[in-house]
Amino acid sequence: MMKIPFLRPNLVKQEALTPYISEIEASRIYSNFGPLNTRFEHRVLDEYFDNIGAVTTVNNATIGLILAISQCKRPKGKYALMPSFTFAATPLAALWCGLEPFFVDIRPDDWCMDEKLLCEWLQILGDQVATVIPYAAFGTNMDLDFYRQVNESGVPVVVDAAASFGVTGSQNHFGRGFPGCVVFSFHATKSFGVGEGGLVYSANKDLISKIRQAENFGFSASRETTLPGLNGKMSEYNAAIALSTLDVFVQKIKARQQVHSWYLEQLHQKNFFGKGWTIQKSEGEIPYQFMPICCPEGRQNVDVIHALSNQNIEARTYFSPPCHQQPLFIRYPNTDLKVTERISSRILSLPLWEEMTNQDVCLIVEGMVLS
Ligand SMILES: *Cc1c(COP(=O)(O)O)cnc(C)c1O
């Protein structure tokens, strides 16, 4: 048994759900954008996006990415430009939309796609680009001004913001006002966990209404299929969990930030940064999903993970191997990926969950000293 597991999801408890479940039982509406789903969407748009644009819930972020890409990609384009340093869902979503992933290197400090390199390849590939899919790595408040310009130049942008729900920077929620699509995940392992679920946001209301139609079998108002749709709807039960999660999200964010600051304290105290360990340069208020850290140049993440595991502490290697080194994606084109390869061989993610104590954090950091 692991003394300290990597994650210990803590979804809202039965008691908080009861009033919402009673509503479902009274209405007998279980899905199809029912009343709880509608209330959740209205609250999110109001409380997180200042009623700018529109949102639609989805049954998970992978489906959300597929729907967003399919509704905005340029019809003659072939490539979806994205980082290789992301979760497999990003390139998979592009493949399901009939596109080829084209992997672009990341920056060494914030681990997000290298904008300069991306610009060069947008020039080179021209009309062959169908869409650009940046990933806001580990929920950092990635500056979207550059991607707004890309979107306005006619290359649609879908942001993989899987870990970004609840992220704020300069008072605004991540993605607010963005004219492309921003896709959030509500998977149990994310900070806003409901089990399975997600949300697509855009400042472009027409785009969201197309996505909403596409996630309901492509039905028009007369229930005839007019677009290549699928079933991407979130159930009323998940909407119940989502609503009760909204009620306590501020406390959840605080708990995650507290654990993160304990980590920083311990890492400083034990001089990790002086010894060549690095953490992500990140912006904004982040409801940390986990604690990524890079071991010094010349060391391998797997060795540290192994050493921790011997002390019954579970750590993971997000995102290693990066997508372009995985069997399904190996054949797809890419820019030089030096930084991606350098980071991914050294990165590990340490445990981070809401009920962790300072003592847990001390044990983990102590365990890394011994590694
Ligand atoms: C979790 C995650 C996804 C997938 O989200 P689901 O809701 O599980 O489909 C996609 N991209 C990234 C970067 C993620 O971390």
The ligand as a MOL file (V3000), in Angstrom:
LIG
                    3D

  0  0  0     0  0            999 V3000
M  V30 BEGIN CTAB
M  V30 COUNTS 15 15 0 0 0
M  V30 BEGIN ATOM
M  V30 1 C -7.3960 15.5070 -18.6180 0
M  V30 2 C -6.9350 16.0390 -19.9180 0
M  V30 3 C -7.6920 15.8870 -21.0920 0
M  V30 4 C -8.8960 15.0000 -21.1760 0
M  V30 5 O -9.9630 15.3670 -20.3760 0
M  V30 6 P -11.1720 14.3290 -20.1880 0
M  V30 7 O -12.2410 15.1650 -19.5520 0
M  V30 8 O -10.6690 13.2380 -19.2960 0
M  V30 9 O -11.5670 13.8250 -21.5370 0
M  V30 10 C -7.2510 16.4940 -22.2520 0
M  V30 11 N -6.1150 17.2080 -22.2790 0
M  V30 12 C -5.3500 17.3640 -21.1880 0
M  V30 13 C -4.1060 18.1840 -21.2770 0
M  V30 14 C -5.7330 16.7910 -19.9700 0
M  V30 15 O -4.9370 16.9370 -18.8980 0
M  V30 END ATOM
M  V30 BEGIN BOND
M  V30 1 1 1 2
M  V30 2 1 2 3
M  V30 3 2 2 14
M  V30 4 1 3 4
M  V30 5 2 3 10
M  V30 6 1 4 5
M  V30 7 1 5 6
M  V30 8 2 6 7
M  V30 9 1 6 8
M  V30 10 1 6 9
M  V30 11 1 10 11
M  V30 12 2 11 12
M  V30 13 1 12 13
M  V30 14 1 12 14
M  V30 15 1 14 15
M  V30 END BOND
M  V30 END CTAB
M  END
